[in-house]
Amino acid sequence: MNRSKNNISSSFSVSSSPRPPVSPSPSHRLEAKQLTLGYDSTTIVRNLNLGIPTGKTTVLVGANGCGKSTLLRGLAKLLKPKSGNVYLDGKDISKLKAKTVARKLGMLPQSPTAPEGLTVKDLVAMGRYPYQSWIQQWSKEDELKVAEALEITTMTELADRALDSLSGGQRQRAWIAMVLAQDTDILLLDEPTTFLDLSHQVELLDLLDELQETKQKTIVMILHDLNLSCRYADYLVAVQQGKVYATGTPEQVMTEETVRDVFNLECRIVSDPLANTPMCIPIGRKVTKRQED
């Protein structure tokens, strides 16, 4: 991306040793048309139309309960539409085989769970499931992809540890390693910075940004931090009550009006002095009171 970054030394690394150049993987298209999603009799997302920019990073923002996670589950074929369709490369995703989808699209849900006693390496190896069959069992390529994902997320030394013995941040990195081992062109991430402190949030987002740049990954993720969203997104999608309120570049979407309407929050939008992207400064009651005094 042509966007200024902090000069931060990241503990995440795409590679610590020289590798031959990697050709970008083929880009896959993901879009929703007149998509309506919900649970039982409750409708969450209504008649939503959204095209995901290929080879870019898209961040979904919005208030809690607005439908962001539901939308992501619908895009990943984890939630059957009440009406409308999700299309992957122009084909109705509901009619594609699960393994076909899983080779093109990887999903990290919110608060994932794993069997008790599962090791980190075993979890990451689950990312290779879409490539297994009765004919093709575990291969050297599978082993390489698992090792690479562990290295990228700096989890190699913890590979033999039980997942439930790790800290929240370490577990999150293990889950991210699993998604990376799946080696898909599209990554859907529901709040990937959960449980990570600020330093590791930035490091993870730097990692995803580098993957998007070097391997032309299409990344769609949900973030709650508006300022980090603006720093790392090529496109923002503001979701309000199950519908797209606004979509476009951070400069187009992150306005005082958007924050007021979508988050019910008064703010001031200024330029981030480091990244030159929009920065949201909330106006709370304490600030208002001081101004009045």
NUVEX-473091 format. One record per residue: residue number from 1; x, y, z of N, C-alpha, C in turn. Coordinates in Angstrom, 2 decimals. Layout:
# residues N
NODE  seq     n_xx     n_yy     n_zz    ca_xx    ca_yy    ca_zz     c_xx     c_yy     c_zz
NODE  NUM        X        Y        Z        X        Y        Z        X        Y        Z
...
END
This chain:
# residues 293
NODE  seq     n_xx     n_yy     n_zz    ca_xx    ca_yy    ca_zz     c_xx     c_yy     c_zz
NODE    1     0.84    -1.20     0.00     0.00     0.00     0.00     0.87     1.24     0.00
NODE    2     0.43     2.26    -0.63     1.14     3.52    -0.58     0.64     4.32     0.61
NODE    3     1.00     3.83     1.79     0.52     4.47     3.00     1.64     4.47     4.01
NODE    4     1.86     5.60     4.69     2.93     5.70     5.68     2.64     4.77     6.83
NODE    5     3.69     4.15     7.40     3.56     3.23     8.52     4.48     3.68     9.64
NODE    6     4.18     3.22    10.84     5.12     3.39    11.94     6.34     2.53    11.65
NODE    7     7.51     2.98    12.04     8.72     2.19    11.90     8.83     1.28    13.12
NODE    8     8.09     0.16    13.08     8.00    -0.73    14.22     8.66    -2.04    13.87
NODE    9     9.49    -2.55    14.77    10.08    -3.86    14.58     9.08    -4.91    14.99
NODE   10     8.66    -5.74    14.04     7.57    -6.69    14.28     8.10    -8.05    14.66
NODE   11     7.45    -8.69    15.66     7.81   -10.05    16.02     7.19   -11.04    15.05
NODE   12     6.16   -10.61    14.33     5.64   -11.42    13.24     6.54   -11.17    12.04
NODE   13     6.78   -12.17    11.23     7.64   -11.98    10.06     7.22   -12.93     8.97
NODE   14     7.09   -12.41     7.76     6.74   -13.27     6.65     7.85   -14.28     6.39
NODE   15     9.08   -13.92     6.64    10.17   -14.87     6.52    11.41   -14.30     7.19
NODE   16    12.10   -15.11     7.96    13.32   -14.66     8.60    14.55   -15.02     7.77
NODE   17    14.36   -15.77     6.69    15.46   -16.13     5.81    15.04   -15.90     4.37
NODE   18    16.01   -15.66     3.47    15.67   -15.37     2.08    14.90   -16.52     1.45
NODE   19    13.88   -16.20     0.66    13.10   -17.19    -0.06    13.02   -16.76    -1.52
NODE   20    12.85   -17.69    -2.41    12.65   -17.29    -3.81    11.37   -16.51    -3.96
NODE   21    11.30   -15.60    -4.94    10.09   -14.80    -5.12     8.87   -15.70    -5.30
NODE   22     7.77   -15.28    -4.69     6.53   -16.04    -4.79     5.60   -15.33    -5.75
NODE   23     5.14   -16.04    -6.75     4.19   -15.45    -7.69     2.85   -15.27    -7.01
NODE   24     2.19   -14.12    -7.18     0.89   -13.90    -6.56    -0.09   -14.99    -6.96
NODE   25    -0.87   -15.44    -5.97    -1.87   -16.46    -6.26    -3.00   -15.85    -7.08
NODE   26    -3.73   -16.66    -7.84    -4.83   -16.11    -8.64    -5.86   -15.46    -7.74
NODE   27    -6.40   -14.35    -8.19    -7.36   -13.61    -7.38    -8.77   -14.16    -7.58
NODE   28    -9.48   -14.31    -6.48   -10.84   -14.80    -6.53   -11.80   -13.68    -6.13
NODE   29   -12.97   -13.63    -6.78   -13.93   -12.56    -6.56   -15.01   -13.02    -5.58
NODE   30   -15.35   -12.14    -4.66   -16.38   -12.43    -3.65   -17.36   -11.27    -3.62
NODE   31   -18.64   -11.58    -3.73   -19.64   -10.51    -3.70   -20.97   -11.03    -3.17
NODE   32   -21.75   -10.12    -2.63   -23.09   -10.44    -2.12   -24.11    -9.60    -2.89
NODE   33   -25.23   -10.24    -3.24   -26.29    -9.55    -3.96   -27.63    -9.81    -3.27
NODE   34   -28.26    -8.71    -2.86   -29.57    -8.77    -2.19   -29.56    -9.79    -1.05
NODE   35   -28.47    -9.79    -0.29   -28.26   -10.80     0.74   -29.03   -10.47     2.02
NODE   36   -29.82   -11.42     2.46   -30.54   -11.32     3.74   -30.14   -12.50     4.61
NODE   37   -29.69   -12.19     5.83   -29.19   -13.21     6.75   -29.83   -13.04     8.12
NODE   38   -29.91   -14.13     8.85   -30.44   -14.05    10.20   -30.41   -15.40    10.88
NODE   39   -30.98   -15.44    12.07   -31.02   -16.65    12.87   -32.47   -16.92    13.27
NODE   40   -32.97   -18.11    12.92   -34.36   -18.46    13.20   -35.28   -17.40    12.60
NODE   41   -36.10   -16.76    13.44   -37.06   -15.78    12.92   -36.50   -14.35    12.93
NODE   42   -35.25   -14.20    13.40   -34.65   -12.86    13.51   -33.79   -12.56    12.28
NODE   43   -34.08   -11.47    11.62   -33.29   -11.04    10.46   -32.27   -10.00    10.92
NODE   44   -31.01   -10.21    10.53   -29.92    -9.31    10.95   -29.44    -8.44     9.78
NODE   45   -29.18    -9.08     8.65   -28.71    -8.38     7.45   -29.83    -8.38     6.42
NODE   46   -30.12    -7.22     5.83   -31.28    -7.10     4.94   -30.89    -6.58     3.56
NODE   47   -31.17    -7.40     2.54   -31.02    -6.98     1.14   -29.72    -6.24     0.87
NODE   48   -28.62    -6.83     1.33   -27.33    -6.16     1.27   -26.60    -6.50    -0.02
NODE   49   -26.05    -5.48    -0.65   -25.22    -5.64    -1.84   -23.80    -5.17    -1.52
NODE   50   -22.83    -6.03    -1.81   -21.45    -5.67    -1.48   -20.49    -6.44    -2.37
NODE   51   -19.59    -5.73    -3.04   -18.52    -6.35    -3.80   -17.22    -6.15    -3.05
NODE   52   -16.48    -7.24    -2.82   -15.22    -7.16    -2.09   -14.09    -6.88    -3.08
NODE   53   -13.36    -5.77    -2.93   -12.25    -5.48    -3.86   -11.19    -6.58    -3.83
NODE   54   -10.84    -7.08    -4.98    -9.89    -8.19    -5.09    -8.47    -7.70    -4.85
NODE   55    -7.72    -8.49    -4.05    -6.32    -8.17    -3.81    -6.11    -6.96    -2.93
NODE   56    -7.12    -6.58    -2.16    -7.05    -5.42    -1.27    -7.50    -5.80     0.14
NODE   57    -7.32    -4.89     1.07    -7.77    -5.09     2.45    -9.02    -4.27     2.69
NODE   58   -10.10    -4.96     3.05   -11.37    -4.31     3.37   -11.66    -4.52     4.85
NODE   59   -12.02    -3.45     5.53   -12.33    -3.53     6.96   -13.79    -3.16     7.18
NODE   60   -14.52    -4.02     7.89   -15.90    -3.75     8.27   -15.93    -3.08     9.62
NODE   61   -16.61    -1.95     9.72   -16.75    -1.24    10.99   -18.23    -0.98    11.25
NODE   62   -18.55    -0.84    12.51   -19.94    -0.57    12.88   -20.15    -0.87    14.36
NODE   63   -21.27    -0.44    14.87   -21.57    -0.63    16.29   -21.80    -2.11    16.59
NODE   64   -21.68    -2.48    17.86   -21.96    -3.85    18.26   -23.39    -4.23    17.89
NODE   65   -23.54    -5.45    17.34   -24.87    -5.93    17.00   -25.42    -5.43    15.69
NODE   66   -24.59    -4.75    14.89   -25.10    -4.19    13.63   -25.14    -5.21    12.50
NODE   67   -24.49    -6.37    12.69   -24.53    -7.40    11.65   -23.20    -7.70    10.98
NODE   68   -22.10    -7.16    11.49   -20.80    -7.38    10.84   -20.41    -8.86    10.84
NODE   69   -20.47    -9.49    12.02   -20.08   -10.90    12.12   -21.04   -11.79    11.33
NODE   70   -22.32   -11.45    11.36   -23.31   -12.21    10.59   -22.99   -12.12     9.11
NODE   71   -22.65   -10.93     8.64   -22.29   -10.76     7.24   -21.06   -11.59     6.89
NODE   72   -20.04   -11.57     7.74   -18.83   -12.32     7.47   -19.13   -13.82     7.40
NODE   73   -19.99   -14.31     8.28   -20.37   -15.72     8.27   -21.12   -16.07     6.99
NODE   74   -21.94   -15.16     6.53   -22.64   -15.38     5.27   -21.69   -15.44     4.09
NODE   75   -20.70   -14.55     4.07   -19.71   -14.54     2.98   -18.87   -15.81     2.98
NODE   76   -18.71   -16.43     4.16   -17.87   -17.62     4.28   -18.63   -18.92     4.10
NODE   77   -19.91   -18.83     3.78   -20.76   -20.02     3.62   -20.99   -20.74     4.94
NODE   78   -20.90   -20.02     6.05   -21.16   -20.61     7.36   -22.60   -20.35     7.81
NODE   79   -23.29   -19.50     7.08   -24.67   -19.15     7.41   -25.48   -19.10     6.12
NODE   80   -26.51   -19.91     6.06   -27.33   -19.98     4.86   -28.19   -18.72     4.73
NODE   81   -28.20   -18.08     3.56   -29.01   -16.88     3.36   -30.51   -17.17     3.48
NODE   82   -31.23   -16.22     4.04   -32.70   -16.28     4.00   -33.18   -15.96     2.59
NODE   83   -32.45   -15.07     1.94   -32.69   -14.76     0.53   -31.43   -14.09    -0.02
NODE   84   -31.38   -13.97    -1.34   -30.19   -13.39    -1.95   -29.08   -14.43    -2.06
NODE   85   -27.92   -13.98    -2.53   -26.83   -14.92    -2.81   -25.47   -14.31    -2.50
NODE   86   -24.52   -15.21    -2.22   -23.10   -14.87    -2.16   -22.44   -15.56    -3.34
NODE   87   -21.63   -14.82    -4.08   -20.98   -15.38    -5.27   -19.47   -15.41    -5.09
NODE   88   -18.88   -16.55    -5.39   -17.44   -16.73    -5.38   -17.02   -17.04    -6.81
NODE   89   -16.26   -16.12    -7.40   -15.88   -16.23    -8.81   -17.11   -16.38    -9.71
NODE   90   -18.17   -15.65    -9.38   -19.37   -15.64   -10.19   -20.30   -16.83    -9.99
NODE   91   -19.94   -17.74    -9.09   -20.77   -18.91    -8.83   -21.41   -18.82    -7.45
NODE   92   -22.66   -19.25    -7.36   -23.38   -19.24    -6.10   -22.63   -20.11    -5.09
NODE   93   -22.13   -19.50    -4.02   -21.28   -20.21    -3.07   -22.02   -21.36    -2.38
NODE   94   -23.34   -21.23    -2.27   -24.12   -22.27    -1.61   -24.15   -23.57    -2.42
NODE   95   -23.81   -23.49    -3.70   -23.83   -24.67    -4.57   -22.45   -25.27    -4.77
NODE   96   -21.45   -24.65    -4.16   -20.08   -25.17    -4.27   -19.78   -26.13    -3.13
NODE   97   -18.95   -27.12    -3.38   -18.56   -28.06    -2.34   -17.73   -27.34    -1.28
NODE   98   -17.84   -27.82    -0.04   -17.16   -27.17     1.09   -15.65   -27.11     0.86
NODE   99   -15.05   -28.19     0.36   -13.60   -28.19     0.15   -13.20   -27.25    -0.98
NODE  100   -14.05   -27.10    -1.98   -13.77   -26.16    -3.07   -13.70   -24.74    -2.52
NODE  101   -14.67   -24.41    -1.67   -14.67   -23.08    -1.05   -13.47   -22.92    -0.13
NODE  102   -13.15   -23.96     0.65   -12.08   -23.87     1.65   -10.69   -23.75     1.02
NODE  103   -10.56   -24.09    -0.25    -9.28   -23.91    -0.93    -9.11   -22.50    -1.48
NODE  104   -10.18   -21.74    -1.48   -10.14   -20.37    -1.98   -10.34   -19.34    -0.87
NODE  105   -11.01   -19.75     0.20   -11.45   -18.80     1.22   -11.21   -19.38     2.61
NODE  106   -10.47   -18.64     3.44   -10.23   -19.05     4.82   -10.92   -18.11     5.77
NODE  107   -11.49   -18.67     6.85   -12.27   -17.88     7.80   -11.78   -18.10     9.22
NODE  108   -11.51   -17.01     9.94   -11.23   -17.07    11.37   -12.42   -16.44    12.08
NODE  109   -13.27   -17.27    12.71   -14.45   -16.72    13.38   -14.09   -16.05    14.70
NODE  110   -15.08   -15.43    15.29   -14.90   -14.79    16.59   -14.92   -15.86    17.68
NODE  111   -13.95   -15.81    18.58   -13.85   -16.75    19.71   -13.95   -18.21    19.26
NODE  112   -13.02   -18.67    18.40   -13.05   -20.07    17.95   -12.72   -21.02    19.10
NODE  113   -13.16   -22.27    18.99   -12.89   -23.27    20.02   -12.24   -24.50    19.38
NODE  114   -11.49   -25.24    20.19   -10.81   -26.44    19.71   -10.92   -27.52    20.78
NODE  115   -10.78   -28.79    20.40   -10.83   -29.88    21.38    -9.77   -29.72    22.47
NODE  116   -10.09   -30.12    23.68    -9.17   -30.02    24.80    -7.92   -30.85    24.54
NODE  117    -6.76   -30.30    24.85    -5.50   -31.02    24.71    -4.87   -30.94    23.34
NODE  118    -5.52   -30.30    22.39    -4.97   -30.16    21.04    -3.71   -29.31    21.08
NODE  119    -2.65   -29.74    20.41    -1.43   -28.96    20.37    -1.52   -27.87    19.30
NODE  120    -0.64   -26.90    19.42    -0.61   -25.81    18.45    -0.37   -26.36    17.04
NODE  121     0.60   -27.26    16.90     0.92   -27.79    15.57    -0.26   -28.57    15.00
NODE  122    -0.96   -29.33    15.85    -2.12   -30.07    15.37    -3.22   -29.12    14.91
NODE  123    -3.40   -28.02    15.65    -4.39   -27.03    15.24    -4.03   -26.43    13.88
NODE  124    -2.78   -26.02    13.72    -2.34   -25.40    12.48    -2.47   -26.40    11.32
NODE  125    -2.19   -27.66    11.60    -2.30   -28.70    10.57    -3.74   -28.85    10.07
NODE  126    -4.72   -28.49    10.91    -6.12   -28.57    10.49    -6.39   -27.65     9.31
NODE  127    -5.55   -26.62     9.15    -5.70   -25.72     8.02    -5.44   -26.41     6.68
NODE  128    -4.80   -27.57     6.71    -4.51   -28.30     5.47    -5.60   -29.31     5.12
NODE  129    -6.65   -29.37     5.92    -7.73   -30.33     5.69    -8.32   -30.25     4.27
NODE  130    -8.55   -29.04     3.73    -9.16   -28.98     2.38    -8.34   -29.67     1.30
NODE  131    -7.05   -29.93     1.57    -6.19   -30.52     0.55    -6.01   -32.03     0.73
NODE  132    -6.69   -32.59     1.75    -6.57   -34.02     2.02    -7.71   -34.78     1.35
NODE  133    -7.42   -36.03     0.97    -8.43   -36.91     0.40    -7.96   -38.35     0.60
NODE  134    -8.81   -39.29     0.19    -8.41   -40.69     0.29    -7.21   -40.97    -0.60
NODE  135    -7.13   -40.24    -1.70    -6.03   -40.45    -2.65    -4.79   -39.68    -2.21
NODE  136    -4.99   -38.43    -1.80    -3.85   -37.58    -1.42    -3.84   -37.36     0.08
NODE  137    -2.93   -38.00     0.75    -2.79   -37.85     2.19    -1.76   -36.76     2.48
NODE  138    -1.30   -36.69     3.72    -0.37   -35.66     4.17     0.88   -35.66     3.30
NODE  139     1.28   -34.48     2.83     2.40   -34.38     1.89     3.49   -33.46     2.44
NODE  140     4.61   -33.43     1.72     5.69   -32.53     2.10     5.25   -31.07     2.00
NODE  141     4.40   -30.78     1.03     3.89   -29.41     0.89     3.04   -29.02     2.11
NODE  142     2.22   -29.96     2.59     1.43   -29.70     3.79     2.35   -29.38     4.97
NODE  143     3.40   -30.17     5.12     4.35   -29.96     6.22     5.02   -28.60     6.09
NODE  144     5.37   -28.22     4.86     6.02   -26.93     4.61     5.08   -25.77     4.95
NODE  145     3.80   -25.88     4.54     2.84   -24.81     4.80     2.61   -24.63     6.30
NODE  146     2.56   -25.74     7.05     2.38   -25.66     8.50     3.59   -25.01     9.15
NODE  147     4.79   -25.44     8.75     6.02   -24.86     9.31     6.12   -23.37     8.99
NODE  148     5.75   -23.00     7.78     5.81   -21.59     7.36     4.82   -20.75     8.17
NODE  149     3.61   -21.27     8.39     2.60   -20.53     9.16     3.04   -20.35    10.61
NODE  150     3.66   -21.38    11.19     4.17   -21.27    12.55     5.30   -20.24    12.63
NODE  151     6.15   -20.22    11.60     7.26   -19.27    11.58     6.75   -17.84    11.43
NODE  152     5.81   -17.64    10.53     5.27   -16.30    10.29     4.68   -15.70    11.57
NODE  153     3.99   -16.52    12.33     3.31   -16.04    13.55     4.16   -16.20    14.80
NODE  154     5.42   -16.55    14.63     6.38   -16.78    15.72     5.85   -17.76    16.76
NODE  155     5.26   -18.84    16.27     4.71   -19.86    17.16     5.49   -21.17    17.08
NODE  156     6.62   -21.20    16.36     7.38   -22.44    16.17     7.80   -23.05    17.50
NODE  157     8.28   -22.23    18.42     8.75   -22.76    19.70     7.62   -23.28    20.58
NODE  158     6.40   -22.89    20.26     5.24   -23.34    21.04     4.45   -24.43    20.32
NODE  159     5.00   -24.95    19.24     4.27   -25.88    18.39     3.77   -27.12    19.13
NODE  160     4.53   -27.59    20.12     4.15   -28.81    20.83     3.37   -28.54    22.12
NODE  161     3.10   -27.27    22.39     2.33   -26.92    23.59     0.84   -27.15    23.35
NODE  162     0.12   -27.52    24.40    -1.33   -27.65    24.30    -1.94   -26.27    24.14
NODE  163    -2.89   -26.15    23.25    -3.50   -24.85    22.96    -4.10   -24.22    24.21
NODE  164    -4.74   -25.06    25.07    -5.40   -24.51    26.25    -4.43   -24.13    27.36
NODE  165    -3.12   -24.32    27.14    -2.12   -23.90    28.13    -1.52   -22.54    27.80
NODE  166    -1.94   -21.95    26.67    -1.36   -20.70    26.21    -2.15   -19.50    26.71
NODE  167    -1.52   -18.35    26.63    -2.22   -17.10    26.94    -3.21   -16.79    25.83
NODE  168    -4.12   -15.86    26.10    -5.11   -15.49    25.09    -4.48   -15.01    23.80
NODE  169    -3.44   -14.19    23.92    -2.77   -13.68    22.73    -2.07   -14.77    21.95
NODE  170    -1.43   -15.72    22.67    -0.76   -16.82    21.99    -1.76   -17.72    21.27
NODE  171    -2.90   -17.96    21.90    -3.93   -18.78    21.25    -4.43   -18.11    19.98
NODE  172    -4.60   -16.79    20.05    -5.08   -16.09    18.86    -4.08   -16.21    17.71
NODE  173    -2.80   -16.12    18.03    -1.77   -16.27    17.01    -1.76   -17.69    16.43
NODE  174    -2.06   -18.69    17.27    -2.13   -20.07    16.79    -3.28   -20.24    15.80
NODE  175    -4.43   -19.63    16.11    -5.58   -19.71    15.20    -5.27   -19.01    13.88
NODE  176    -4.57   -17.88    13.97    -4.20   -17.16    12.75    -3.24   -18.00    11.91
NODE  177    -2.33   -18.72    12.59    -1.42   -19.61    11.88    -2.20   -20.70    11.14
NODE  178    -3.27   -21.21    11.76    -4.08   -22.22    11.10    -4.68   -21.69     9.80
NODE  179    -5.21   -20.46     9.85    -5.80   -19.85     8.65    -4.74   -19.62     7.58
NODE  180    -3.53   -19.22     8.00    -2.46   -19.00     7.04    -2.02   -20.31     6.39
NODE  181    -2.02   -21.41     7.18    -1.64   -22.71     6.64    -2.63   -23.17     5.58
NODE  182    -3.85   -22.69     5.67    -4.87   -23.06     4.68    -4.51   -22.51     3.30
NODE  183    -3.70   -21.44     3.28    -3.11   -20.91     2.06    -4.17   -20.54     1.02
NODE  184    -5.14   -19.74     1.43    -6.20   -19.32     0.53    -5.94   -17.92     0.00
NODE  185    -6.58   -17.60    -1.09    -6.44   -16.28    -1.69    -7.24   -15.24    -0.92
NODE  186    -8.35   -15.67    -0.29    -9.21   -14.77     0.47    -9.16   -15.13     1.94
NODE  187    -8.94   -14.13     2.79    -8.94   -14.32     4.24   -10.07   -13.49     4.85
NODE  188   -10.96   -14.13     5.60   -12.02   -13.46     6.33   -11.70   -13.58     7.82
NODE  189   -11.53   -12.45     8.49   -11.07   -12.46     9.88   -12.03   -11.64    10.75
NODE  190   -12.65   -12.32    11.71   -13.59   -11.66    12.61   -12.87   -11.24    13.88
NODE  191   -12.56    -9.96    13.98   -11.85    -9.39    15.12   -10.54   -10.13    15.41
NODE  192    -9.61   -10.17    14.44    -8.37   -10.93    14.64    -7.47   -10.38    15.73
NODE  193    -7.67    -9.13    16.15    -6.81    -8.54    17.18    -7.34    -8.79    18.60
NODE  194    -8.42    -9.57    18.73    -8.96    -9.90    20.04    -7.88   -10.57    20.90
NODE  195    -7.80   -10.17    22.17    -6.86   -10.71    23.16    -5.42   -10.25    22.97
NODE  196    -5.15    -9.46    21.94    -3.80    -8.98    21.71    -3.62    -7.59    22.31
NODE  197    -2.46    -7.36    22.96    -2.18    -6.02    23.45    -1.88    -5.12    22.24
NODE  198    -1.76    -3.82    22.49    -1.64    -2.87    21.39    -0.44    -3.16    20.50
NODE  199     0.69    -3.50    21.12     1.89    -3.79    20.33     1.67    -4.96    19.39
NODE  200     1.05    -6.03    19.90     0.82    -7.20    19.05    -0.32    -6.96    18.05
NODE  201    -1.26    -6.08    18.38    -2.27    -5.71    17.39    -1.61    -5.09    16.17
NODE  202    -0.71    -4.15    16.40    -0.02    -3.48    15.30     0.84    -4.47    14.52
NODE  203     1.52    -5.37    15.24     2.37    -6.34    14.58     1.55    -7.29    13.70
NODE  204     0.39    -7.72    14.22    -0.46    -8.60    13.43    -0.98    -7.89    12.18
NODE  205    -1.42    -6.65    12.34    -1.94    -5.91    11.20    -0.83    -5.62    10.19
NODE  206     0.39    -5.41    10.67     1.53    -5.27     9.76     1.75    -6.56     8.98
NODE  207     1.62    -7.70     9.67     1.77    -8.99     9.00     0.74    -9.17     7.90
NODE  208    -0.52    -8.90     8.21    -1.58    -9.04     7.22    -1.37    -8.09     6.06
NODE  209    -0.92    -6.89     6.37    -0.65    -5.90     5.33     0.45    -6.38     4.39
NODE  210     1.49    -7.01     4.97     2.59    -7.51     4.14     2.14    -8.70     3.29
NODE  211     1.29    -9.56     3.85     0.76   -10.67     3.07    -0.09   -10.17     1.90
NODE  212    -0.86    -9.13     2.17    -1.70    -8.57     1.11    -0.82    -7.98     0.00
NODE  213     0.26    -7.33     0.38     1.14    -6.71    -0.61     1.95    -7.74    -1.39
NODE  214     2.56    -8.69    -0.68     3.50    -9.60    -1.33     2.81   -10.75    -2.05
NODE  215     1.64   -11.18    -1.55     0.96   -12.32    -2.15    -0.41   -11.96    -2.71
NODE  216    -0.72   -10.67    -2.72    -1.98   -10.19    -3.29    -3.20   -10.86    -2.68
NODE  217    -3.15   -11.08    -1.37    -4.29   -11.66    -0.67    -5.45   -10.66    -0.65
NODE  218    -6.65   -11.19    -0.71    -7.85   -10.39    -0.48    -8.24   -10.59     0.97
NODE  219    -8.19    -9.53     1.75    -8.44    -9.64     3.19    -9.69    -8.85     3.55
NODE  220   -10.58    -9.49     4.28   -11.76    -8.83     4.82   -11.76    -9.09     6.31
NODE  221   -11.75    -8.04     7.11   -11.72    -8.23     8.56   -12.58    -7.21     9.28
NODE  222   -12.97    -7.60    10.48   -13.73    -6.73    11.36   -12.78    -6.19    12.41
NODE  223   -12.74    -4.88    12.55   -11.94    -4.24    13.59   -12.81    -3.24    14.34
NODE  224   -12.53    -3.08    15.64   -13.27    -2.10    16.43   -12.53    -0.77    16.55
NODE  225   -11.22    -0.81    16.42   -10.43     0.42    16.53   -10.52     1.18    15.21
NODE  226   -11.21     2.29    15.21   -11.44     3.04    13.97   -10.14     3.60    13.40
NODE  227    -9.23     4.01    14.25    -8.00     4.61    13.75    -7.08     3.56    13.11
NODE  228    -7.00     2.36    13.71    -6.25     1.29    13.07    -6.94     0.83    11.80
NODE  229    -8.26     0.85    11.80    -9.01     0.50    10.59    -8.63     1.42     9.45
NODE  230    -8.57     2.71     9.73    -8.22     3.68     8.68    -6.78     3.51     8.22
NODE  231    -5.89     3.14     9.13    -4.49     2.97     8.76    -4.27     1.79     7.82
NODE  232    -4.99     0.71     8.06    -4.68    -0.53     7.36    -5.65    -0.88     6.24
NODE  233    -6.77    -0.22     6.16    -7.77    -0.57     5.14    -7.50     0.16     3.83
NODE  234    -7.65    -0.57     2.72    -7.75     0.07     1.42    -9.18     0.58     1.25
NODE  235   -10.12    -0.22     1.80   -11.54     0.15     1.73   -12.20    -0.08     3.09
NODE  236   -13.09     0.81     3.44   -13.90     0.65     4.65   -15.35     0.39     4.25
NODE  237   -16.00    -0.47     5.01   -17.43    -0.68     4.86   -18.07    -0.39     6.21
NODE  238   -18.85     0.68     6.29   -19.56     1.03     7.52   -20.92     0.37     7.49
NODE  239   -21.18    -0.48     8.49   -22.43    -1.23     8.56   -23.33    -0.63     9.63
NODE  240   -24.58    -0.40     9.27   -25.55     0.16    10.22   -26.84    -0.65    10.13
NODE  241   -27.20    -1.29    11.24   -28.44    -2.06    11.32   -28.64    -3.00    10.14
NODE  242   -27.59    -3.78     9.85   -27.69    -4.80     8.82   -27.61    -4.33     7.39
NODE  243   -27.29    -3.07     7.19   -27.17    -2.54     5.83   -25.86    -1.78     5.69
NODE  244   -25.40    -1.65     4.44   -24.19    -0.87     4.18   -24.56     0.60     4.23
NODE  245   -23.98     1.31     5.19   -24.21     2.75     5.31   -23.32     3.52     4.33
NODE  246   -22.06     3.09     4.25   -21.11     3.76     3.35   -19.98     2.81     3.03
NODE  247   -19.42     2.93     1.85   -18.25     2.13     1.47   -17.34     2.97     0.59
NODE  248   -16.05     2.75     0.74   -15.08     3.53    -0.03   -13.76     3.56     0.69
NODE  249   -12.90     4.47     0.30   -11.62     4.61     0.97   -11.85     5.17     2.37
NODE  250   -10.87     5.02     3.28   -11.02     5.60     4.62   -11.34     7.09     4.57
NODE  251   -10.74     7.80     3.63   -10.98     9.24     3.53   -12.43     9.53     3.14
NODE  252   -13.03     8.65     2.35   -14.41     8.84     1.92   -15.41     8.46     3.01
NODE  253   -15.09     7.41     3.76   -16.06     6.84     4.70   -15.96     7.44     6.10
NODE  254   -14.73     7.63     6.59   -14.56     8.04     7.98   -14.74     9.55     8.13
NODE  255   -16.01     9.94     8.25   -16.36    11.34     8.43   -17.07    11.51     9.77
NODE  256   -17.19    12.73    10.21   -17.89    12.99    11.47   -19.35    12.57    11.37
NODE  257   -19.93    12.74    10.19   -21.32    12.34     9.98   -21.48    10.83    10.08
NODE  258   -20.54    10.08     9.48   -20.60     8.62     9.55   -20.51     8.14    10.98
NODE  259   -19.56     8.67    11.74   -19.39     8.25    13.13   -20.62     8.60    13.95
NODE  260   -21.21     9.75    13.67   -22.42    10.16    14.39   -23.59     9.22    14.08
NODE  261   -23.77     8.89    12.81   -24.92     8.08    12.41   -24.73     6.60    12.74
NODE  262   -23.51     6.09    12.54   -23.27     4.65    12.72   -22.99     4.28    14.17
NODE  263   -22.27     5.15    14.88   -21.87     4.83    16.26   -22.58     5.67    17.31
NODE  264   -23.42     6.61    16.86   -24.09     7.52    17.79   -23.08     8.22    18.68
NODE  265   -22.03     8.75    18.05   -20.94     9.37    18.78   -20.50    10.65    18.07
NODE  266   -20.38    11.70    18.84   -19.82    12.94    18.31   -18.31    12.84    18.33
NODE  267   -17.67    13.34    17.29   -16.22    13.24    17.21   -15.67    14.36    16.33
NODE  268   -14.37    14.41    16.27   -13.69    15.25    15.32   -12.77    14.34    14.50
NODE  269   -12.74    14.54    13.19   -11.85    13.79    12.32   -10.68    14.68    11.93
NODE  270    -9.47    14.23    12.27    -8.26    14.95    11.92    -7.35    14.00    11.14
NODE  271    -6.23    14.51    10.67    -5.29    13.68     9.93    -4.32    13.02    10.89
NODE  272    -4.16    11.70    10.78    -3.17    10.97    11.56    -1.79    11.52    11.23
NODE  273    -1.05    12.05    12.21     0.23    12.70    11.92     1.29    11.74    11.39
NODE  274     1.12    10.42    11.58     2.10     9.45    11.10     1.68     8.80     9.79
NODE  275     0.41     8.45     9.68    -0.06     7.69     8.52    -0.78     8.55     7.49
NODE  276    -1.11     9.78     7.85    -1.88    10.67     6.96    -3.23    10.08     6.57
NODE  277    -3.79     9.27     7.45    -5.12     8.71     7.27    -6.06     9.37     8.28
NODE  278    -7.38     9.25     8.09    -8.30     9.88     9.04    -8.12     9.35    10.46
NODE  279    -8.17    10.24    11.43    -8.09     9.86    12.83    -9.33    10.39    13.55
NODE  280   -10.00     9.48    14.25   -11.23     9.83    14.96   -10.91    10.18    16.40
NODE  281   -11.27    11.39    16.81   -11.11    11.82    18.19   -12.50    11.96    18.79
NODE  282   -12.90    11.03    19.68   -14.25    11.08    20.24   -14.45    12.25    21.18
NODE  283   -15.66    12.76    21.20   -16.03    13.84    22.13   -16.97    13.24    23.17
NODE  284   -16.46    13.03    24.35   -17.27    12.46    25.42   -17.81    13.54    26.33
NODE  285   -18.54    13.11    27.34   -19.16    14.04    28.27   -18.12    14.86    29.03
NODE  286   -16.99    14.21    29.36   -15.96    14.92    30.11   -15.37    16.08    29.31
NODE  287   -15.12    15.83    28.01   -14.59    16.88    27.15   -15.61    18.00    27.01
NODE  288   -16.88    17.63    26.80   -17.94    18.64    26.67   -18.06    19.48    27.92
NODE  289   -17.96    18.84    29.08   -18.07    19.56    30.35   -16.93    20.54    30.51
NODE  290   -15.71    20.11    30.13   -14.57    21.02    30.25   -14.73    22.23    29.32
NODE  291   -15.27    21.98    28.12   -15.49    23.08    27.19   -16.51    24.07    27.75
NODE  292   -17.51    23.53    28.41   -18.54    24.40    29.00   -17.99    25.21    30.17
NODE  293   -17.07    24.58    30.92   -16.45    25.29    32.06   -15.49    26.37    31.58
END
